[in-house]
Protein backbone atom coordinates (compact mmCIF):
# COMPACT_ATOMS: atom_id res chain seq x y z
CA UNK A 1 0.00 0.00 0.00
CA UNK A 2 1.49 3.39 -0.95
CA UNK A 3 1.95 5.89 1.84
CA UNK A 4 1.70 9.66 1.77
CA UNK A 5 4.79 11.82 1.51
CA UNK A 6 5.68 13.47 4.84
CA UNK A 7 5.43 16.96 3.29
CA UNK A 8 1.91 16.13 2.12
CA UNK A 9 1.01 14.90 5.60
CA UNK A 10 2.30 18.17 7.07
CA UNK A 11 0.17 20.20 4.64
CA UNK A 12 -2.89 18.09 5.38
CA UNK A 13 -2.37 18.63 9.11
CA UNK A 14 -2.22 22.39 8.53
CA UNK A 15 -5.77 22.09 7.21
CA UNK A 16 -6.89 19.93 10.10
CA UNK A 17 -6.86 16.63 8.21
CA UNK A 18 -5.39 13.49 9.77
CA UNK A 19 -5.64 10.67 7.25
CA UNK A 20 -5.36 7.01 8.17
CA UNK A 21 -3.18 4.66 6.11
CA UNK A 22 -6.34 3.55 4.28
CA UNK A 23 -7.46 7.06 3.28
CA UNK A 24 -7.34 7.52 -0.48
CA UNK A 25 -5.41 10.57 -1.75
CA UNK A 26 -8.34 11.41 -4.04
CA UNK A 27 -10.65 11.72 -1.03
CA UNK A 28 -8.14 13.98 0.72
CA UNK A 29 -7.89 16.16 -2.38
CA UNK A 30 -11.68 16.49 -2.44
CA UNK A 31 -11.64 17.54 1.22
CA UNK A 32 -8.90 20.11 0.60
CA UNK A 33 -10.84 21.41 -2.40
CA UNK A 34 -13.98 21.76 -0.27
CA UNK A 35 -12.02 23.79 2.30
CA UNK A 36 -10.58 25.97 -0.47
CA UNK A 37 -14.03 26.62 -1.91
CA UNK A 38 -15.33 27.69 1.51
CA UNK A 39 -12.40 30.11 1.86
CA UNK A 40 -12.82 31.53 -1.65
CA UNK A 41 -16.50 32.17 -0.95
CA UNK A 42 -15.57 33.95 2.27
CA UNK A 43 -13.20 36.17 0.28
CA UNK A 44 -15.98 36.97 -2.19
CA UNK A 45 -18.34 37.83 0.65
CA UNK A 46 -15.75 40.04 2.34
CA UNK A 47 -15.18 41.86 -0.94
CA UNK A 48 -18.91 42.35 -1.45
CA UNK A 49 -19.18 43.66 2.11
CA UNK A 50 -16.62 46.35 1.23
CA UNK A 51 -13.80 45.02 3.38
CA UNK A 52 -11.52 45.43 0.35
CA UNK A 53 -11.97 46.51 -3.26
CA UNK A 54 -12.53 44.32 -6.29
CA UNK A 55 -9.09 45.39 -7.51
CA UNK A 56 -7.54 43.89 -4.37
CA UNK A 57 -9.40 40.59 -4.73
CA UNK A 58 -6.89 38.90 -7.08
CA UNK A 59 -4.08 39.46 -4.57
CA UNK A 60 -6.15 37.87 -1.83
CA UNK A 61 -6.95 34.92 -4.10
CA UNK A 62 -3.25 34.41 -4.88
CA UNK A 63 -2.41 34.39 -1.16
CA UNK A 64 -5.21 31.91 -0.51
CA UNK A 65 -4.05 29.69 -3.36
CA UNK A 66 -0.55 29.58 -1.82
CA UNK A 67 -2.10 28.12 1.34
CA UNK A 68 -3.71 25.38 -0.75
CA UNK A 69 -0.69 24.31 -2.79
CA UNK A 70 -1.68 20.64 -2.65
CA UNK A 71 -4.46 21.41 -5.12
CA UNK A 72 -1.83 22.15 -7.77
CA UNK A 73 -0.02 18.84 -7.25
CA UNK A 74 -1.41 15.65 -8.82
CA UNK A 75 -2.40 13.10 -6.17
CA UNK A 76 -0.11 10.55 -7.82
CA UNK A 77 2.80 12.70 -6.57
CA UNK A 78 1.44 12.72 -3.02
CA UNK A 79 2.47 9.13 -2.40
CA UNK A 80 5.74 7.36 -1.78
CA UNK A 81 5.76 3.88 -3.21
CA UNK A 82 7.12 1.12 -0.96
Backbone as CSV, one residue per row, in Angstrom:
resi,resn,N_x,N_y,N_z,CA_x,CA_y,CA_z,C_x,C_y,C_z
1,UNK,0.837,-1.183,0.000,0.000,0.000,0.000,0.884,1.250,0.000
2,UNK,0.687,2.165,-0.947,1.491,3.391,-0.955,1.187,4.241,0.276
3,UNK,2.170,4.996,0.713,1.954,5.890,1.845,2.173,7.332,1.385
4,UNK,1.598,8.249,2.133,1.697,9.656,1.768,3.062,10.222,2.137
5,UNK,3.549,11.089,1.290,4.793,11.816,1.513,4.660,12.628,2.800
6,UNK,5.733,12.746,3.559,5.681,13.475,4.839,5.331,14.952,4.651
7,UNK,5.781,15.562,3.559,5.429,16.962,3.294,3.924,17.108,3.056
8,UNK,3.353,16.130,2.375,1.912,16.132,2.124,1.164,15.978,3.446
9,UNK,1.632,15.081,4.293,1.006,14.895,5.602,1.050,16.179,6.423
10,UNK,2.171,16.893,6.350,2.298,18.168,7.065,1.277,19.186,6.557
11,UNK,1.135,19.264,5.237,0.169,20.197,4.641,-1.256,19.825,5.028
12,UNK,-1.555,18.535,5.006,-2.895,18.088,5.381,-3.184,18.454,6.841
13,UNK,-2.208,18.290,7.695,-2.368,18.626,9.112,-2.634,20.117,9.292
14,UNK,-1.986,20.943,8.476,-2.223,22.392,8.534,-3.686,22.736,8.292
15,UNK,-4.353,21.878,7.531,-5.766,22.090,7.210,-6.683,21.279,8.118
16,UNK,-6.092,20.663,9.134,-6.894,19.930,10.097,-7.260,18.521,9.675
17,UNK,-6.572,17.984,8.696,-6.863,16.629,8.214,-5.807,15.658,8.728
18,UNK,-6.278,14.532,9.244,-5.388,13.495,9.772,-5.777,12.166,9.137
19,UNK,-5.245,11.892,7.955,-5.638,10.668,7.246,-5.092,9.409,7.916
20,UNK,-5.823,8.326,7.733,-5.358,7.011,8.173,-4.596,6.392,7.009
21,UNK,-3.894,5.300,7.225,-3.183,4.655,6.114,-4.112,4.198,4.987
22,UNK,-5.384,4.008,5.300,-6.341,3.553,4.284,-7.022,4.686,3.527
23,UNK,-6.792,5.923,3.921,-7.455,7.059,3.280,-6.879,7.279,1.881
24,UNK,-7.774,7.316,0.905,-7.341,7.521,-0.484,-6.921,8.977,-0.720
25,UNK,-5.840,9.200,-1.444,-5.409,10.575,-1.748,-6.497,11.375,-2.470
26,UNK,-7.284,10.715,-3.304,-8.345,11.407,-4.039,-9.390,11.985,-3.079
27,UNK,-9.707,11.238,-2.028,-10.651,11.725,-1.027,-10.064,12.933,-0.292
28,UNK,-8.803,12.862,0.043,-8.139,13.976,0.720,-8.124,15.218,-0.162
29,UNK,-7.892,15.024,-1.454,-7.892,16.161,-2.379,-9.281,16.792,-2.440
30,UNK,-10.315,15.959,-2.449,-11.684,16.487,-2.439,-11.937,17.301,-1.178
31,UNK,-11.449,16.824,-0.045,-11.639,17.538,1.216,-10.893,18.869,1.211
32,UNK,-9.671,18.865,0.702,-8.900,20.112,0.597,-9.616,21.081,-0.350
33,UNK,-10.121,20.566,-1.452,-10.843,21.408,-2.405,-12.090,22.020,-1.763
34,UNK,-12.803,21.239,-0.963,-13.979,21.765,-0.271,-13.590,22.912,0.665
35,UNK,-12.496,22.731,1.408,-12.023,23.792,2.300,-11.647,25.045,1.509
36,UNK,-10.970,24.851,0.377,-10.578,25.974,-0.473,-11.817,26.730,-0.965
37,UNK,-12.820,25.986,-1.400,-14.035,26.622,-1.914,-14.742,27.437,-0.831
38,UNK,-14.742,26.934,0.395,-15.327,27.688,1.511,-14.567,29.001,1.697
39,UNK,-13.227,28.916,1.669,-12.398,30.109,1.861,-12.572,31.109,0.717
40,UNK,-12.682,30.622,-0.507,-12.823,31.531,-1.649,-14.174,32.243,-1.585
41,UNK,-15.185,31.540,-1.112,-16.500,32.169,-0.952,-16.467,33.232,0.150
42,UNK,-15.718,32.958,1.206,-15.566,33.954,2.271,-14.898,35.211,1.735
43,UNK,-13.870,35.013,0.893,-13.201,36.171,0.279,-14.187,36.977,-0.550
44,UNK,-14.983,36.287,-1.355,-15.977,36.970,-2.189,-16.935,37.771,-1.321
45,UNK,-17.400,37.150,-0.243,-18.343,37.826,0.646,-17.709,39.042,1.324
46,UNK,-16.457,38.910,1.722,-15.748,40.040,2.338,-15.594,41.188,1.343
47,UNK,-15.313,40.841,0.097,-15.178,41.861,-0.945,-16.520,42.556,-1.161
48,UNK,-17.574,41.774,-1.255,-18.910,42.346,-1.448,-19.320,43.230,-0.277
49,UNK,-18.846,42.883,0.916,-19.178,43.664,2.106,-18.352,44.954,2.195
50,UNK,-17.416,45.135,1.263,-16.624,46.354,1.230,-15.374,46.322,2.085
51,UNK,-15.002,45.135,2.554,-13.796,45.021,3.379,-12.540,45.349,2.570
52,UNK,-12.590,45.053,1.279,-11.522,45.432,0.348,-12.139,45.569,-1.036
53,UNK,-11.416,46.234,-1.936,-11.970,46.514,-3.263,-11.836,45.315,-4.199
54,UNK,-12.585,45.374,-5.272,-12.531,44.325,-6.288,-11.132,44.252,-6.893
55,UNK,-10.461,45.369,-6.976,-9.091,45.390,-7.514,-8.110,44.641,-6.611
56,UNK,-8.405,44.591,-5.318,-7.538,43.887,-4.371,-7.839,42.388,-4.311
57,UNK,-8.981,41.988,-4.819,-9.405,40.589,-4.726,-8.395,39.611,-5.335
58,UNK,-7.862,39.862,-6.522,-6.893,38.895,-7.079,-5.694,38.636,-6.160
59,UNK,-5.194,39.649,-5.496,-4.084,39.463,-4.573,-4.459,38.554,-3.415
60,UNK,-5.669,38.732,-2.907,-6.150,37.872,-1.828,-6.304,36.426,-2.308
61,UNK,-6.775,36.263,-3.536,-6.945,34.924,-4.101,-5.589,34.243,-4.270
62,UNK,-4.595,34.972,-4.721,-3.246,34.414,-4.884,-2.707,33.950,-3.528
63,UNK,-2.876,34.771,-2.503,-2.411,34.392,-1.164,-3.139,33.154,-0.656
64,UNK,-4.436,33.080,-0.911,-5.209,31.910,-0.507,-4.730,30.675,-1.248
65,UNK,-4.499,30.829,-2.535,-4.053,29.691,-3.356,-2.708,29.149,-2.852
66,UNK,-1.844,30.019,-2.363,-0.554,29.585,-1.817,-0.748,28.696,-0.597
67,UNK,-1.816,28.940,0.168,-2.098,28.122,1.339,-2.681,26.764,0.964
68,UNK,-3.122,26.635,-0.275,-3.715,25.383,-0.748,-2.901,24.812,-1.907
69,UNK,-1.591,24.783,-1.742,-0.688,24.310,-2.793,-0.943,22.864,-3.214
70,UNK,-1.432,22.045,-2.301,-1.683,20.643,-2.646,-2.643,20.505,-3.818
71,UNK,-3.516,21.485,-4.009,-4.459,21.412,-5.122,-3.759,21.501,-6.475
72,UNK,-2.559,22.015,-6.497,-1.834,22.146,-7.768,-0.891,20.967,-8.024
73,UNK,-0.887,20.006,-7.113,-0.017,18.836,-7.250,-0.878,17.608,-7.499
74,UNK,-0.622,16.864,-8.570,-1.409,15.654,-8.817,-1.291,14.669,-7.652
75,UNK,-2.400,14.019,-7.324,-2.402,13.104,-6.166,-1.417,11.948,-6.351
76,UNK,-1.100,11.606,-7.583,-0.109,10.548,-7.821,1.254,10.935,-7.252
77,UNK,1.525,12.221,-7.131,2.795,12.697,-6.572,2.730,12.872,-5.068
78,UNK,1.588,12.614,-4.459,1.442,12.716,-3.016,1.993,11.495,-2.311
79,UNK,2.122,10.409,-3.034,2.468,9.128,-2.397,3.926,8.744,-2.624
80,UNK,4.415,7.948,-1.683,5.741,7.358,-1.782,5.509,5.863,-1.917
81,UNK,5.965,5.310,-2.995,5.761,3.876,-3.209,6.726,3.083,-2.348
82,UNK,6.245,1.929,-1.835,7.121,1.116,-0.964,8.316,0.540,-1.696
